[in-house]
Amino acid sequence: MDYDVLILGGGIIGCAVAYEISKYNLNIAVIEKDYDIADDVSLINTAMVYDGVESEDTLTARLERMGNKMMDTISAKFNVPFKRCGSLIIAQTDEQAEMIDKTYKRAIDRGTKDVQLLESKYIYEMEPNLNVHIKKGLYSKNTGVICPFDLALAYGEVAFDNGVKFKLEEEVIDIQEISKGFKVITNKNKLTCKMVINTTSSENYSIANEKKIDINNYKSILKYILLDNNDKKRFSHALFMFNSKGERIYTLPTIEGDTVAAISTKDNVSYNEAIDRVSKITSGVDNLDVKMFLDWPFFEEPIVIDDSGIDDGIIQIKGKHYGQVTMTPAIASIVCESVVSKMQCKLKKDFNDKRRESYKFRELSDEERKKIIVIDKKYGKIICACEKVTEGEIVDAIRRPLGARTVEGVKRRTGAAFGNCQGSHCLNKIVSILARETNKQMTEIVKDSKDSNIVRCRIKEFDSM
Ligand SMILES: Cc1cc2nc3c(=O)[nH]c(=O)nc-3n(C[C@H](O)[C@H](O)[C@H](O)COP(=O)(O)OP(=O)(O)OC[C@H]3O[C@@H](n4cnc5c(N)ncnc54)[C@H](O)[C@@H]3O)c2cc1C
């Protein structure tokens, strides 16, 4: 057999599973069709870590609670920014207050810790800038925010350092059963293995014939707005409420100190209407505050860890859900237990549970900055002025294990181009560094996927191209 375990899909769940099982004496590969791992994790580098209170589905709630509990240890170990900001579900009408009572009772029945019903006066004290009438609220202490790219990258990097092979730009075409294992056919290879863990959803495989997720089968569209706080006082907790149209609306403080506001709607809401709806609950939003505006289909399909084929050696992660980042550590740990029991494998003696360190120039003191610039002059050259990202950090992001090969990869690893100008001053410099470091022409560098080249052709007047 070429491998003991093949993991199909290098999203956050594929990477987390790879990390967990890389602790054992197994020969593992991850197959990912894109240029980078975890390309679909999120478009904004803050994900909510739910605690199961909001979830109607009991199994989903349990996975969220389990993942939530594991986040402190994992984020600390991998140095991934994670903050428990707490959340408030707010009722503005008697009907909503009744719904909150039911949600509270459900949470208590499920054994959820640190939830509390609050009267309006306490909520105004906690969130003095909240500009709505409040009947009551449900406070959840353990809700948090995390950097999802960083978490996915950390899982991938540590798995890579512990011997997992990442086969990028390789698409799985089929899985076939063979004697004592499987043959996974990709657009580049035919690979044999004893076990398959499928985190992709394709209806074309001969086995694991999973019904493809219908990307049009979502409950509603999330209108996502990333707001620069611009010295405006917004909210310190994640807030969930309904507006007068019955649409779910929520805001959360990002790790970087901005605010995400989102409206879940079935209507075709324009940019101006979305801004207007968000302005009604905050201390006003103007166009200059808006860093990003995007639509995201809101999926609420329960996640199922299907190990009904474990005797044959196949595990499938099915479903698509808005809280998948939260559930990731729990899913990876459950899958790992099944793999260990099926493969009867032993822990590696030389497993290295440490992520390679990197410098974040913007977080260093002047003294620390001087020291690293002496070691490497590239840390003295700012490339992204908005986010204070240096050439040294970009080069490190490219040269690290599972290093960036695309502009999006550099952005996610370093935070460059995520500032107010959204890369208008630094994208060309990032392309140029990527070309130099990967020994390619600038015209060959892509944004994130095949044919997404940023520089179309050489302009002969510019020597640097
Ligand atoms: C805008 C946005 C906001 C979100 N906010 C939150 C949040 O606040 N909290 C939270 O918990 N979650 C959040 N999520 C959800 C979460 O980020 C995603 O659901 C999660 O990243 C899914 O991870 P995954 O590994 O299961 O799937 P995916 O990321 O879809 O991974 C599957 C991988 O398989 C690859 N693949 C597919 N087919 C093949 C094939 N045939 N061969 C090889 N590779 C293949 C894909 O390229 C992909 O990389 C958010 C998502 C988005 C988009």
The ligand as a Tripos MOL2 file, in Angstrom:
@<TRIPOS>MOLECULE
LIG
   53    58     1     0     0
SMALL
NO_CHARGES

@<TRIPOS>ATOM
      1 C1        -17.6990   33.6380    5.3200 C.3       1 LIG1
      2 C2        -17.6490   32.4450    6.2720 C.ar      1 LIG1
      3 C3        -17.8070   32.6360    7.6270 C.ar      1 LIG1
      4 C4        -17.7690   31.5560    8.5280 C.ar      1 LIG1
      5 N1        -17.9010   31.7980    9.8510 N.ar      1 LIG1
      6 C5        -17.7900   30.7760   10.7380 C.ar      1 LIG1
      7 C6        -17.8430   31.0430   12.1410 C.ar      1 LIG1
      8 O1        -18.0190   32.1970   12.5650 O.2       1 LIG1
      9 N2        -17.7000   29.9970   13.0130 N.ar      1 LIG1
     10 C7        -17.5270   28.7120   12.5920 C.ar      1 LIG1
     11 O2        -17.3950   27.8200   13.4460 O.2       1 LIG1
     12 N3        -17.4950   28.4200   11.2460 N.ar      1 LIG1
     13 C8        -17.6300   29.4280   10.3210 C.ar      1 LIG1
     14 N4        -17.6180   29.1760    8.9710 N.ar      1 LIG1
     15 C9        -17.6710   27.7750    8.5150 C.3       1 LIG1
     16 C10       -16.3450   27.1820    8.2620 C.3       1 LIG1
     17 O3        -15.3290   28.1080    7.9670 O.3       1 LIG1
     18 C11       -16.4220   26.1840    7.1200 C.3       1 LIG1
     19 O4        -17.6120   25.5020    7.1800 O.3       1 LIG1
     20 C12       -15.2550   25.2200    7.2470 C.3       1 LIG1
     21 O5        -14.0950   25.9010    6.8580 O.3       1 LIG1
     22 C13       -15.4630   23.9840    6.4270 C.3       1 LIG1
     23 O6        -14.2860   23.1920    6.5640 O.3       1 LIG1
     24 P1        -14.1940   21.7600    5.9220 P.3       1 LIG1
     25 O7        -12.8070   21.3020    6.0890 O.co2     1 LIG1
     26 O8        -15.2600   20.8730    6.4320 O.co2     1 LIG1
     27 O9        -14.6500   21.9590    4.4360 O.3       1 LIG1
     28 P2        -13.9090   22.6910    3.2630 P.3       1 LIG1
     29 O10       -13.1760   23.8870    3.7170 O.co2     1 LIG1
     30 O11       -14.9170   22.8430    2.1800 O.co2     1 LIG1
     31 O12       -12.8140   21.5690    2.8930 O.3       1 LIG1
     32 C14       -12.9870   20.6050    1.9360 C.3       1 LIG1
     33 C15       -11.7440   20.6490    1.0650 C.3       1 LIG1
     34 O13       -11.8230   19.6100    0.1360 O.3       1 LIG1
     35 C16       -11.3200   20.0820   -1.0930 C.3       1 LIG1
     36 N5        -11.9200   19.2370   -2.1310 N.ar      1 LIG1
     37 C17       -13.2130   19.1970   -2.5320 C.ar      1 LIG1
     38 N6        -13.3780   18.2710   -3.5030 N.ar      1 LIG1
     39 C18       -12.1480   17.7140   -3.7140 C.ar      1 LIG1
     40 C19       -11.6700   16.6940   -4.5790 C.ar      1 LIG1
     41 N7        -12.4790   16.0510   -5.4290 N.pl3     1 LIG1
     42 N8        -10.3580   16.3940   -4.5090 N.ar      1 LIG1
     43 C20        -9.5110   17.0170   -3.6430 C.ar      1 LIG1
     44 N9         -9.9210   17.9950   -2.8070 N.ar      1 LIG1
     45 C21       -11.2220   18.3210   -2.8270 C.ar      1 LIG1
     46 C22       -11.7840   21.5310   -1.1650 C.3       1 LIG1
     47 O14       -10.9670   22.2800   -2.0300 O.3       1 LIG1
     48 C23       -11.6440   21.9570    0.2860 C.3       1 LIG1
     49 O15       -10.3910   22.5530    0.5640 O.3       1 LIG1
     50 C24       -17.6050   30.2270    8.0440 C.ar      1 LIG1
     51 C25       -17.4460   30.0290    6.6700 C.ar      1 LIG1
     52 C26       -17.4540   31.1180    5.7920 C.ar      1 LIG1
     53 C27       -17.2620   30.8620    4.3150 C.3       1 LIG1
@<TRIPOS>BOND
     1     1     2 1
     2     2     3 ar
     3     2    52 ar
     4     3     4 ar
     5     4     5 ar
     6     4    50 ar
     7     5     6 ar
     8     6     7 ar
     9     6    13 1
    10     7     8 2
    11     7     9 ar
    12     9    10 ar
    13    10    11 2
    14    10    12 ar
    15    12    13 ar
    16    13    14 ar
    17    14    15 1
    18    14    50 ar
    19    15    16 1
    20    16    17 1
    21    16    18 1
    22    18    19 1
    23    18    20 1
    24    20    21 1
    25    20    22 1
    26    22    23 1
    27    23    24 1
    28    24    25 2
    29    24    26 1
    30    24    27 1
    31    27    28 1
    32    28    29 2
    33    28    30 1
    34    28    31 1
    35    31    32 1
    36    32    33 1
    37    33    34 1
    38    33    48 1
    39    34    35 1
    40    35    36 1
    41    35    46 1
    42    36    37 ar
    43    36    45 ar
    44    37    38 ar
    45    38    39 ar
    46    39    40 ar
    47    39    45 ar
    48    40    41 1
    49    40    42 ar
    50    42    43 ar
    51    43    44 ar
    52    44    45 ar
    53    46    47 1
    54    46    48 1
    55    48    49 1
    56    50    51 ar
    57    51    52 ar
    58    52    53 1
@<TRIPOS>SUBSTRUCTURE
     1 LIG1         1 GROUP 0 **** ****
